[in-house]
Amino acid sequence: MEMFSDEYFMNEALKEARKAFDAEEIPVGAVIVCENKIIARAHNLTELLNDVTAHAEMQAITSAANHIGGKYLIDCTLYVTLEPCQMCAGALYWSQITKIVYGASDEKRGFSKIETRMLHPKTQIVSGVMEEPCAELMKLFFKNKRK
């Protein structure tokens, strides 16, 4: 079985972020991987659904849980273009996800700025994967909003 890299899966999350960007949503994308296969894809839907909880991570968690038929995402990895906020970190804690890989840090609302222990103690965290393209998409989005 071919093993894919963190960069490969982050690129897939970036594709989702671009879908959000094109829909005028804050451009965050996520994929959840289990056994080297993407089992969930999602992007922010807060504007479309008029729901402040419709973050990419929340959408991906629900989709992955439906895919595996259970609420725990043990042996799964979340790839997300932006560091999860505290709400998403709480949901990820309860999902018991094994690993989180994120691209750009969120200096204002990222969970690590508030409390790094928000995640399950067994969850591994990898930050900065493809950080530049993830951050650039976010900067472009907000630059366009300020025009």
N, C-alpha and C positions, 0 to 999 in steps of 0.2 A: 504494500500500500504506500502510495506517495505521501510524504509528510510535507505539509505546507508551513511556511514561516509566519511569524507574527506580522511581518510586513505584507504578506499576501492577504491575510485576513483583515488587517487594518485598511488595506486598499478596498476591500469589499465594504467595510464600514464607511469609507469615504464616498463610495458610490451612493450609499443611502443618504449621507449628509448632503450630497449634491441634489438628490431628489427633494430634500427638505428646502434647500436653497432655492431651487426652481419654483417651489410652491410658496415661497416667501415665509417659510418657517425658519426659526433659528436652526442653522445647518449642523445638526448633530445626527450622526448615524451610528448604528450598532448592529453587530451580528453576534450570535451565540453559536459556539462551535462545540460539538461533542464527537469524540472519536474521529477528529480531523475532518468532520463534515459540518457545514453550516446547517443548523436546525431552525434558526430564526433570523430574520432580517427586519430592521425597523428604522424609522427616523422620527424626528419630532412631528407631532400632529396636534400641538396645542391650539393653533389657530383654526385648523379645519374642524376639530372636534369641540372647540370652545371649552377646553378642559386643561387646567393648569397642571394636571398630573400626567398628561399624555406625552411625557418625555420618551426619547428613543429607547432608553434602558427599560422603562416600565413596559413599553409595547413589546420589546424583545423578551423580557422575562415571561410575560403572559403567553406569548407565542411559543416559546421554548417549552414551558410547562405543559401547554396543550399538546405539543409534539411528542413529548416523552410520556405524557399521561400521569404526571405527578408534580408536586409543588417544589421539590428540591432539585436544584441544578448541580448536584454533586457530579464531579468529573466533566464539568462544562467550563468553558472560558468565554467571557464577554470581551469583545473588542469594541471599543467606543471611541469616537474621535475627540471627545472632550471629557475631562475628568468629571465623574459623576457628582451631582449635588448631594446635599445631605438627605433629601427625600429618597433619591435613587439608591444611595448608599444603604439606607435603612431597609429598603426592599431587597437589595442584594444580600444584606446580612441574613434576612429571613429565608432567602432562597438557598442559602449555604453554597453559593457558587464557589467553585474551586479556585478560579483565577480571573483577575480583571486586568486587561491590557488597555491603557488609554493613550491617546495621542497628545493633545495639548492640555496643559494645566489650566484650571479655572481659578484665577487669582482672587476673584470676588466670592464665588459661590461653591467652589470645590470642597468636597468633604474633608480633604486633608488640611484645609486652612482652619477648620473648626475642631475636628477631632479625628485623629487617624484610627482610633479604635472603633469606629462606627461599623466596620466590616466584621464579618465572622472571623474569629481568631485563626482559622485554618486557611482563609482566603489569601492567595498570593497576589501581589500587586506589581505590575510592570508599568512604568510610566515613560512617556517620551518617545513612543514608537511612531515614526513618521510625524513627529511633532510639528515640523514646519508646514507641510501641506494642510494639516488639520487646522493649525492656527491661522494660516493665510485665508482659508475659506471663511472662517469666522470673522476675521478683520474685514474682508471684502463685503460680507453681508452687512455689517454695521456701518461701514463707510457708505454703502449704497442707501441705507436707511436715513443717514444724516444729510443726504443731498437735498 
